């Protein structure tokens, strides 16, 4: 599951970064949050990771 552009733009504070490494770190932290902590109403209030794991358990 990919981070949706609209959520990314809306939830991640867009700032200027001192270095490319700082920007990459911030983006990586947000993606981790989005996948493993942020609950999504469209997924039954589960995180994407929980949804993916739950789906695979049914197979």
N, CA, C and O atoms as a Tripos MOL2 file, in Angstrom:
@<TRIPOS>MOLECULE
protein
  236   235    59     0     0
PROTEIN
NO_CHARGES

@<TRIPOS>ATOM
      1 N           0.8470   -1.1710    0.0000 N.3       1 UNK1
      2 CA          0.0000    0.0000    0.0000 C.3       1 UNK1
      3 C           0.8940    1.2360    0.0000 C.2       1 UNK1
      4 O           1.8330    1.3400    0.7890 O.2       1 UNK1
      5 N           0.5950    2.1450   -0.8720 N.am      2 UNK2
      6 CA          1.3900    3.3560   -0.9950 C.3       2 UNK2
      7 C           0.7610    4.4860   -0.1950 C.2       2 UNK2
      8 O          -0.4540    4.5300   -0.0030 O.2       2 UNK2
      9 N           1.5910    5.3820    0.2590 N.am      3 UNK3
     10 CA          1.0890    6.5660    0.9420 C.3       3 UNK3
     11 C           0.3630    7.4240   -0.0830 C.2       3 UNK3
     12 O           0.9220    7.7470   -1.1310 O.2       3 UNK3
     13 N          -0.8660    7.7900    0.2080 N.am      4 UNK4
     14 CA         -1.6420    8.6200   -0.7100 C.3       4 UNK4
     15 C          -1.0590   10.0190   -0.7680 C.2       4 UNK4
     16 O          -0.6910   10.5930    0.2570 O.2       4 UNK4
     17 N          -0.9750   10.5670   -1.9820 N.am      5 UNK5
     18 CA         -0.4060   11.9030   -2.1650 C.3       5 UNK5
     19 C          -1.1030   12.9490   -1.3160 C.2       5 UNK5
     20 O          -0.4420   13.7730   -0.6840 O.2       5 UNK5
     21 N          -2.4320   12.9280   -1.2900 N.am      6 UNK6
     22 CA         -3.1790   13.9490   -0.5440 C.3       6 UNK6
     23 C          -2.8690   13.8700    0.9420 C.2       6 UNK6
     24 O          -2.6560   14.9010    1.5790 O.2       6 UNK6
     25 N          -2.8410   12.6690    1.5040 N.am      7 UNK7
     26 CA         -2.5170   12.5190    2.9270 C.3       7 UNK7
     27 C          -1.0980   12.9780    3.2060 C.2       7 UNK7
     28 O          -0.8290   13.6480    4.2020 O.2       7 UNK7
     29 N          -0.2120   12.6130    2.3250 N.am      8 UNK8
     30 CA          1.1890   12.9890    2.4980 C.3       8 UNK8
     31 C           1.3290   14.5070    2.5440 C.2       8 UNK8
     32 O           1.9840   15.0480    3.4340 O.2       8 UNK8
     33 N           0.7190   15.1810    1.5930 N.am      9 UNK9
     34 CA          0.8180   16.6340    1.5200 C.3       9 UNK9
     35 C           0.1200   17.3040    2.6930 C.2       9 UNK9
     36 O           0.5980   18.3150    3.2070 O.2       9 UNK9
     37 N          -0.9960   16.7540    3.1120 N.am     10 UNK10
     38 CA         -1.7820   17.3650    4.1740 C.3      10 UNK10
     39 C          -1.1760   17.1060    5.5510 C.2      10 UNK10
     40 O          -1.1810   17.9990    6.3990 O.2      10 UNK10
     41 N          -0.6570   15.9100    5.7890 N.am     11 UNK11
     42 CA         -0.2280   15.5210    7.1270 C.3      11 UNK11
     43 C           1.2480   15.7610    7.4110 C.2      11 UNK11
     44 O           1.6300   15.9860    8.5590 O.2      11 UNK11
     45 N           2.0620   15.7170    6.3990 N.am     12 UNK12
     46 CA          3.4920   15.9330    6.5970 C.3      12 UNK12
     47 C           3.7790   17.4040    6.3790 C.2      12 UNK12
     48 O           3.5530   17.9360    5.2920 O.2      12 UNK12
     49 N           4.2700   18.0490    7.3990 N.am     13 UNK13
     50 CA          4.5510   19.4780    7.2910 C.3      13 UNK13
     51 C           5.6380   19.7040    6.2520 C.2      13 UNK13
     52 O           6.7490   19.1880    6.3720 O.2      13 UNK13
     53 N           5.3070   20.4650    5.2540 N.am     14 UNK14
     54 CA          6.2570   20.7210    4.1800 C.3      14 UNK14
     55 C           7.1670   21.8840    4.5950 C.2      14 UNK14
     56 O           6.7050   23.0020    4.8260 O.2      14 UNK14
     57 N           8.4260   21.6030    4.6800 N.am     15 UNK15
     58 CA          9.3980   22.6200    5.0610 C.3      15 UNK15
     59 C          10.6190   22.4900    4.1700 C.2      15 UNK15
     60 O          10.7420   21.5420    3.3950 O.2      15 UNK15
     61 N          11.4980   23.4320    4.2890 N.am     16 UNK16
     62 CA         12.7880   23.3190    3.6250 C.3      16 UNK16
     63 C          13.7330   22.5990    4.5740 C.2      16 UNK16
     64 O          13.7680   22.8780    5.7730 O.2      16 UNK16
     65 N          14.4870   21.6810    4.0250 N.am     17 UNK17
     66 CA         15.4070   20.8880    4.8300 C.3      17 UNK17
     67 C          16.8340   21.3370    4.5690 C.2      17 UNK17
     68 O          17.1750   21.7790    3.4720 O.2      17 UNK17
     69 N          17.6620   21.2150    5.6010 N.am     18 UNK18
     70 CA         19.0610   21.6160    5.4730 C.3      18 UNK18
     71 C          19.8340   20.7060    4.5250 C.2      18 UNK18
     72 O          20.7320   21.1440    3.8060 O.2      18 UNK18
     73 N          19.4600   19.4250    4.5450 N.am     19 UNK19
     74 CA         20.1610   18.4540    3.7100 C.3      19 UNK19
     75 C          19.1700   17.4630    3.1140 C.2      19 UNK19
     76 O          18.0440   17.3290    3.5930 O.2      19 UNK19
     77 N          19.5930   16.7850    2.0890 N.am     20 UNK20
     78 CA         18.7810   15.7250    1.4990 C.3      20 UNK20
     79 C          18.5900   14.6140    2.5260 C.2      20 UNK20
     80 O          17.5120   14.0240    2.6130 O.2      20 UNK20
     81 N          19.6170   14.3320    3.2910 N.am     21 UNK21
     82 CA         19.5260   13.2800    4.3080 C.3      21 UNK21
     83 C          18.4540   13.6040    5.3410 C.2      21 UNK21
     84 O          17.7250   12.7090    5.7690 O.2      21 UNK21
     85 N          18.3440   14.8500    5.7430 N.am     22 UNK22
     86 CA         17.3200   15.2540    6.7130 C.3      22 UNK22
     87 C          15.9250   15.0770    6.1170 C.2      22 UNK22
     88 O          15.0130   14.6180    6.8050 O.2      22 UNK22
     89 N          15.7550   15.4310    4.8660 N.am     23 UNK23
     90 CA         14.4650   15.2590    4.1990 C.3      23 UNK23
     91 C          14.1170   13.7780    4.0910 C.2      23 UNK23
     92 O          12.9770   13.3920    4.3480 O.2      23 UNK23
     93 N          15.0670   12.9620    3.7200 N.am     24 UNK24
     94 CA         14.8210   11.5170    3.5950 C.3      24 UNK24
     95 C          14.4390   10.9120    4.9380 C.2      24 UNK24
     96 O          13.5470   10.0650    5.0090 O.2      24 UNK24
     97 N          15.1050   11.3390    5.9980 N.am     25 UNK25
     98 CA         14.7900   10.8270    7.3290 C.3      25 UNK25
     99 C          13.3680   11.1860    7.7230 C.2      25 UNK25
    100 O          12.6350   10.3430    8.2390 O.2      25 UNK25
    101 N          12.9740   12.4240    7.4860 N.am     26 UNK26
    102 CA         11.6230   12.8680    7.8220 C.3      26 UNK26
    103 C          10.5790   12.0930    7.0340 C.2      26 UNK26
    104 O           9.5690   11.6640    7.5920 O.2      26 UNK26
    105 N          10.8140   11.9120    5.7520 N.am     27 UNK27
    106 CA          9.8680   11.1680    4.9140 C.3      27 UNK27
    107 C           9.7920    9.7080    5.3650 C.2      27 UNK27
    108 O           8.7000    9.1460    5.4380 O.2      27 UNK27
    109 N          10.9110    9.0990    5.6620 N.am     28 UNK28
    110 CA         10.9240    7.7030    6.1130 C.3      28 UNK28
    111 C          10.1600    7.5470    7.4300 C.2      28 UNK28
    112 O           9.4270    6.5740    7.6110 O.2      28 UNK28
    113 N          10.3280    8.4930    8.3410 N.am     29 UNK29
    114 CA          9.6060    8.4430    9.6140 C.3      29 UNK29
    115 C           8.1010    8.5720    9.3860 C.2      29 UNK29
    116 O           7.3140    7.8940   10.0480 O.2      29 UNK29
    117 N           7.6980    9.4340    8.4590 N.am     30 UNK30
    118 CA          6.2790    9.6070    8.1740 C.3      30 UNK30
    119 C           5.6960    8.3370    7.5500 C.2      30 UNK30
    120 O           4.6010    7.9110    7.9190 O.2      30 UNK30
    121 N           6.4110    7.7390    6.6190 N.am     31 UNK31
    122 CA          5.9220    6.5180    5.9750 C.3      31 UNK31
    123 C           5.7690    5.4030    7.0100 C.2      31 UNK31
    124 O           4.7950    4.6520    6.9710 O.2      31 UNK31
    125 N           6.7190    5.2920    7.9280 N.am     32 UNK32
    126 CA          6.6120    4.2910    8.9960 C.3      32 UNK32
    127 C           5.3630    4.5590    9.8400 C.2      32 UNK32
    128 O           4.6080    3.6360   10.1430 O.2      32 UNK32
    129 N           5.1490    5.8120   10.2150 N.am     33 UNK33
    130 CA          3.9580    6.1900   10.9830 C.3      33 UNK33
    131 C           2.6890    5.8370   10.2070 C.2      33 UNK33
    132 O           1.7600    5.2480   10.7590 O.2      33 UNK33
    133 N           2.6570    6.1950    8.9380 N.am     34 UNK34
    134 CA          1.4750    5.9800    8.0970 C.3      34 UNK34
    135 C           1.1420    4.4940    7.9910 C.2      34 UNK34
    136 O          -0.0290    4.1160    8.0420 O.2      34 UNK34
    137 N           2.1480    3.6630    7.8450 N.am     35 UNK35
    138 CA          1.9100    2.2270    7.6580 C.3      35 UNK35
    139 C           1.6390    1.4730    8.9480 C.2      35 UNK35
    140 O           0.8410    0.5350    8.9560 O.2      35 UNK35
    141 N           2.2920    1.8670   10.0460 N.am     36 UNK36
    142 CA          2.2400    1.0560   11.2570 C.3      36 UNK36
    143 C           1.4780    1.6770   12.4230 C.2      36 UNK36
    144 O           1.1620    0.9680   13.3790 O.2      36 UNK36
    145 N           1.1710    2.9740   12.3810 N.am     37 UNK37
    146 CA          0.5080    3.6080   13.5150 C.3      37 UNK37
    147 C          -0.8040    4.3010   13.1510 C.2      37 UNK37
    148 O          -1.7580    4.2630   13.9270 O.2      37 UNK37
    149 N          -0.8600    4.9290   11.9870 N.am     38 UNK38
    150 CA         -2.0310    5.7320   11.6150 C.3      38 UNK38
    151 C          -3.1800    4.8240   11.2000 C.2      38 UNK38
    152 O          -3.0580    4.0420   10.2560 O.2      38 UNK38
    153 N          -4.2900    4.9330   11.9080 N.am     39 UNK39
    154 CA         -5.4590    4.1270   11.5820 C.3      39 UNK39
    155 C          -6.2380    4.8010   10.4610 C.2      39 UNK39
    156 O          -6.3540    6.0260   10.4240 O.2      39 UNK39
    157 N          -6.7660    4.0010    9.5560 N.am     40 UNK40
    158 CA         -7.4640    4.4890    8.3700 C.3      40 UNK40
    159 C          -8.9300    4.0740    8.4360 C.2      40 UNK40
    160 O          -9.2390    2.8900    8.5700 O.2      40 UNK40
    161 N          -9.8170    5.0340    8.3450 N.am     41 UNK41
    162 CA        -11.2460    4.7050    8.3890 C.3      41 UNK41
    163 C         -11.6380    3.7980    7.2260 C.2      41 UNK41
    164 O         -12.5140    2.9460    7.3720 O.2      41 UNK41
    165 N         -10.9970    3.9780    6.0780 N.am     42 UNK42
    166 CA        -11.3240    3.1510    4.9150 C.3      42 UNK42
    167 C         -10.8860    1.6920    5.0840 C.2      42 UNK42
    168 O         -11.2940    0.8210    4.3160 O.2      42 UNK42
    169 N         -10.0540    1.4380    6.0930 N.am     43 UNK43
    170 CA         -9.5940    0.0630    6.3590 C.3      43 UNK43
    171 C         -10.2020   -0.4790    7.6480 C.2      43 UNK43
    172 O          -9.6380   -1.3770    8.2740 O.2      43 UNK43
    173 N         -11.3420    0.0610    8.0420 N.am     44 UNK44
    174 CA        -11.9970   -0.4020    9.2650 C.3      44 UNK44
    175 C         -11.2670    0.0350   10.5140 C.2      44 UNK44
    176 O         -11.2780   -0.6710   11.5220 O.2      44 UNK44
    177 N         -10.6410    1.1770   10.4570 N.am     45 UNK45
    178 CA         -9.8820    1.7550   11.5760 C.3      45 UNK45
    179 C          -8.7060    0.8660   11.9910 C.2      45 UNK45
    180 O          -8.3740    0.7450   13.1700 O.2      45 UNK45
    181 N          -8.0990    0.2590   10.9960 N.am     46 UNK46
    182 CA         -6.8570   -0.5000   11.1800 C.3      46 UNK46
    183 C          -5.7340    0.2630   10.4990 C.2      46 UNK46
    184 O          -5.9820    1.1140    9.6440 O.2      46 UNK46
    185 N          -4.5010   -0.0410   10.8760 N.am     47 UNK47
    186 CA         -3.3670    0.4970   10.1400 C.3      47 UNK47
    187 C          -3.2150   -0.3220    8.8630 C.2      47 UNK47
    188 O          -3.7310   -1.4380    8.7890 O.2      47 UNK47
    189 N          -2.5180    0.2060    7.8510 N.am     48 UNK48
    190 CA         -2.2990   -0.6140    6.6490 C.3      48 UNK48
    191 C          -1.6210   -1.9460    6.9750 C.2      48 UNK48
    192 O          -1.9620   -2.9760    6.3940 O.2      48 UNK48
    193 N          -0.6740   -1.9260    7.8910 N.am     49 UNK49
    194 CA          0.0100   -3.1710    8.2690 C.3      49 UNK49
    195 C          -0.9750   -4.1650    8.8890 C.2      49 UNK49
    196 O          -0.9680   -5.3460    8.5420 O.2      49 UNK49
    197 N          -1.8230   -3.6850    9.8080 N.am     50 UNK50
    198 CA         -2.8150   -4.5640   10.4230 C.3      50 UNK50
    199 C          -3.7670   -5.1170    9.3660 C.2      50 UNK50
    200 O          -4.1100   -6.2990    9.3890 O.2      50 UNK50
    201 N          -4.1880   -4.2670    8.4510 N.am     51 UNK51
    202 CA         -5.1130   -4.6940    7.4020 C.3      51 UNK51
    203 C          -4.4760   -5.7530    6.5150 C.2      51 UNK51
    204 O          -5.1030   -6.7690    6.2130 O.2      51 UNK51
    205 N          -3.2390   -5.5250    6.0950 N.am     52 UNK52
    206 CA         -2.5380   -6.4800    5.2420 C.3      52 UNK52
    207 C          -2.3350   -7.8090    5.9650 C.2      52 UNK52
    208 O          -2.5150   -8.8730    5.3720 O.2      52 UNK52
    209 N          -1.9670   -7.7510    7.2250 N.am     53 UNK53
    210 CA         -1.7230   -8.9670    8.0080 C.3      53 UNK53
    211 C          -3.0200   -9.7250    8.2170 C.2      53 UNK53
    212 O          -3.0590  -10.9490    8.0930 O.2      53 UNK53
    213 N          -4.0710   -9.0040    8.5300 N.am     54 UNK54
    214 CA         -5.3780   -9.6270    8.7350 C.3      54 UNK54
    215 C          -5.8510  -10.2860    7.4540 C.2      54 UNK54
    216 O          -6.3770  -11.3980    7.4940 O.2      54 UNK54
    217 N          -5.6780   -9.6370    6.3360 N.am     55 UNK55
    218 CA         -6.1050  -10.1650    5.0360 C.3      55 UNK55
    219 C          -5.3640  -11.4550    4.7170 C.2      55 UNK55
    220 O          -5.9700  -12.4090    4.2300 O.2      55 UNK55
    221 N          -4.0670  -11.4990    4.9820 N.am     56 UNK56
    222 CA         -3.2740  -12.6900    4.6780 C.3      56 UNK56
    223 C          -3.6220  -13.8410    5.5970 C.2      56 UNK56
    224 O          -3.5140  -14.9970    5.1900 O.2      56 UNK56
    225 N          -4.0380  -13.5640    6.8280 N.am     57 UNK57
    226 CA         -4.3990  -14.6140    7.7580 C.3      57 UNK57
    227 C          -5.6570  -15.3640    7.2990 C.2      57 UNK57
    228 O          -5.8600  -16.5230    7.6600 O.2      57 UNK57
    229 N          -6.4930  -14.6970    6.5050 N.am     58 UNK58
    230 CA         -7.7250  -15.3200    6.0230 C.3      58 UNK58
    231 C          -7.4830  -16.2840    4.8660 C.2      58 UNK58
    232 O          -8.3480  -17.1010    4.5490 O.2      58 UNK58
    233 N          -6.3050  -16.1930    4.2270 N.am     59 UNK59
    234 CA         -6.0220  -17.0490    3.0600 C.3      59 UNK59
    235 C          -5.7560  -18.4650    3.4400 C.2      59 UNK59
    236 O          -5.5040  -19.3010    2.5720 O.2      59 UNK59
@<TRIPOS>BOND
     1     1     2 1
     2     2     3 1
     3     3     4 2
     4     3     5 am
     5     5     6 1
     6     6     7 1
     7     7     8 2
     8     7     9 am
     9     9    10 1
    10    10    11 1
    11    11    12 2
    12    11    13 am
    13    13    14 1
    14    14    15 1
    15    15    16 2
    16    15    17 am
    17    17    18 1
    18    18    19 1
    19    19    20 2
    20    19    21 am
    21    21    22 1
    22    22    23 1
    23    23    24 2
    24    23    25 am
    25    25    26 1
    26    26    27 1
    27    27    28 2
    28    27    29 am
    29    29    30 1
    30    30    31 1
    31    31    32 2
    32    31    33 am
    33    33    34 1
    34    34    35 1
    35    35    36 2
    36    35    37 am
    37    37    38 1
    38    38    39 1
    39    39    40 2
    40    39    41 am
    41    41    42 1
    42    42    43 1
    43    43    44 2
    44    43    45 am
    45    45    46 1
    46    46    47 1
    47    47    48 2
    48    47    49 am
    49    49    50 1
    50    50    51 1
    51    51    52 2
    52    51    53 am
    53    53    54 1
    54    54    55 1
    55    55    56 2
    56    55    57 am
    57    57    58 1
    58    58    59 1
    59    59    60 2
    60    59    61 am
    61    61    62 1
    62    62    63 1
    63    63    64 2
    64    63    65 am
    65    65    66 1
    66    66    67 1
    67    67    68 2
    68    67    69 am
    69    69    70 1
    70    70    71 1
    71    71    72 2
    72    71    73 am
    73    73    74 1
    74    74    75 1
    75    75    76 2
    76    75    77 am
    77    77    78 1
    78    78    79 1
    79    79    80 2
    80    79    81 am
    81    81    82 1
    82    82    83 1
    83    83    84 2
    84    83    85 am
    85    85    86 1
    86    86    87 1
    87    87    88 2
    88    87    89 am
    89    89    90 1
    90    90    91 1
    91    91    92 2
    92    91    93 am
    93    93    94 1
    94    94    95 1
    95    95    96 2
    96    95    97 am
    97    97    98 1
    98    98    99 1
    99    99   100 2
   100    99   101 am
   101   101   102 1
   102   102   103 1
   103   103   104 2
   104   103   105 am
   105   105   106 1
   106   106   107 1
   107   107   108 2
   108   107   109 am
   109   109   110 1
   110   110   111 1
   111   111   112 2
   112   111   113 am
   113   113   114 1
   114   114   115 1
   115   115   116 2
   116   115   117 am
   117   117   118 1
   118   118   119 1
   119   119   120 2
   120   119   121 am
   121   121   122 1
   122   122   123 1
   123   123   124 2
   124   123   125 am
   125   125   126 1
   126   126   127 1
   127   127   128 2
   128   127   129 am
   129   129   130 1
   130   130   131 1
   131   131   132 2
   132   131   133 am
   133   133   134 1
   134   134   135 1
   135   135   136 2
   136   135   137 am
   137   137   138 1
   138   138   139 1
   139   139   140 2
   140   139   141 am
   141   141   142 1
   142   142   143 1
   143   143   144 2
   144   143   145 am
   145   145   146 1
   146   146   147 1
   147   147   148 2
   148   147   149 am
   149   149   150 1
   150   150   151 1
   151   151   152 2
   152   151   153 am
   153   153   154 1
   154   154   155 1
   155   155   156 2
   156   155   157 am
   157   157   158 1
   158   158   159 1
   159   159   160 2
   160   159   161 am
   161   161   162 1
   162   162   163 1
   163   163   164 2
   164   163   165 am
   165   165   166 1
   166   166   167 1
   167   167   168 2
   168   167   169 am
   169   169   170 1
   170   170   171 1
   171   171   172 2
   172   171   173 am
   173   173   174 1
   174   174   175 1
   175   175   176 2
   176   175   177 am
   177   177   178 1
   178   178   179 1
   179   179   180 2
   180   179   181 am
   181   181   182 1
   182   182   183 1
   183   183   184 2
   184   183   185 am
   185   185   186 1
   186   186   187 1
   187   187   188 2
   188   187   189 am
   189   189   190 1
   190   190   191 1
   191   191   192 2
   192   191   193 am
   193   193   194 1
   194   194   195 1
   195   195   196 2
   196   195   197 am
   197   197   198 1
   198   198   199 1
   199   199   200 2
   200   199   201 am
   201   201   202 1
   202   202   203 1
   203   203   204 2
   204   203   205 am
   205   205   206 1
   206   206   207 1
   207   207   208 2
   208   207   209 am
   209   209   210 1
   210   210   211 1
   211   211   212 2
   212   211   213 am
   213   213   214 1
   214   214   215 1
   215   215   216 2
   216   215   217 am
   217   217   218 1
   218   218   219 1
   219   219   220 2
   220   219   221 am
   221   221   222 1
   222   222   223 1
   223   223   224 2
   224   223   225 am
   225   225   226 1
   226   226   227 1
   227   227   228 2
   228   227   229 am
   229   229   230 1
   230   230   231 1
   231   231   232 2
   232   231   233 am
   233   233   234 1
   234   234   235 1
   235   235   236 2
@<TRIPOS>SUBSTRUCTURE
     1 UNK1         2 RESIDUE 1 A UNK
     2 UNK2         6 RESIDUE 1 A UNK
     3 UNK3        10 RESIDUE 1 A UNK
     4 UNK4        14 RESIDUE 1 A UNK
     5 UNK5        18 RESIDUE 1 A UNK
     6 UNK6        22 RESIDUE 1 A UNK
     7 UNK7        26 RESIDUE 1 A UNK
     8 UNK8        30 RESIDUE 1 A UNK
     9 UNK9        34 RESIDUE 1 A UNK
    10 UNK10       38 RESIDUE 1 A UNK
    11 UNK11       42 RESIDUE 1 A UNK
    12 UNK12       46 RESIDUE 1 A UNK
    13 UNK13       50 RESIDUE 1 A UNK
    14 UNK14       54 RESIDUE 1 A UNK
    15 UNK15       58 RESIDUE 1 A UNK
    16 UNK16       62 RESIDUE 1 A UNK
    17 UNK17       66 RESIDUE 1 A UNK
    18 UNK18       70 RESIDUE 1 A UNK
    19 UNK19       74 RESIDUE 1 A UNK
    20 UNK20       78 RESIDUE 1 A UNK
    21 UNK21       82 RESIDUE 1 A UNK
    22 UNK22       86 RESIDUE 1 A UNK
    23 UNK23       90 RESIDUE 1 A UNK
    24 UNK24       94 RESIDUE 1 A UNK
    25 UNK25       98 RESIDUE 1 A UNK
    26 UNK26      102 RESIDUE 1 A UNK
    27 UNK27      106 RESIDUE 1 A UNK
    28 UNK28      110 RESIDUE 1 A UNK
    29 UNK29      114 RESIDUE 1 A UNK
    30 UNK30      118 RESIDUE 1 A UNK
    31 UNK31      122 RESIDUE 1 A UNK
    32 UNK32      126 RESIDUE 1 A UNK
    33 UNK33      130 RESIDUE 1 A UNK
    34 UNK34      134 RESIDUE 1 A UNK
    35 UNK35      138 RESIDUE 1 A UNK
    36 UNK36      142 RESIDUE 1 A UNK
    37 UNK37      146 RESIDUE 1 A UNK
    38 UNK38      150 RESIDUE 1 A UNK
    39 UNK39      154 RESIDUE 1 A UNK
    40 UNK40      158 RESIDUE 1 A UNK
    41 UNK41      162 RESIDUE 1 A UNK
    42 UNK42      166 RESIDUE 1 A UNK
    43 UNK43      170 RESIDUE 1 A UNK
    44 UNK44      174 RESIDUE 1 A UNK
    45 UNK45      178 RESIDUE 1 A UNK
    46 UNK46      182 RESIDUE 1 A UNK
    47 UNK47      186 RESIDUE 1 A UNK
    48 UNK48      190 RESIDUE 1 A UNK
    49 UNK49      194 RESIDUE 1 A UNK
    50 UNK50      198 RESIDUE 1 A UNK
    51 UNK51      202 RESIDUE 1 A UNK
    52 UNK52      206 RESIDUE 1 A UNK
    53 UNK53      210 RESIDUE 1 A UNK
    54 UNK54      214 RESIDUE 1 A UNK
    55 UNK55      218 RESIDUE 1 A UNK
    56 UNK56      222 RESIDUE 1 A UNK
    57 UNK57      226 RESIDUE 1 A UNK
    58 UNK58      230 RESIDUE 1 A UNK
    59 UNK59      234 RESIDUE 1 A UNK
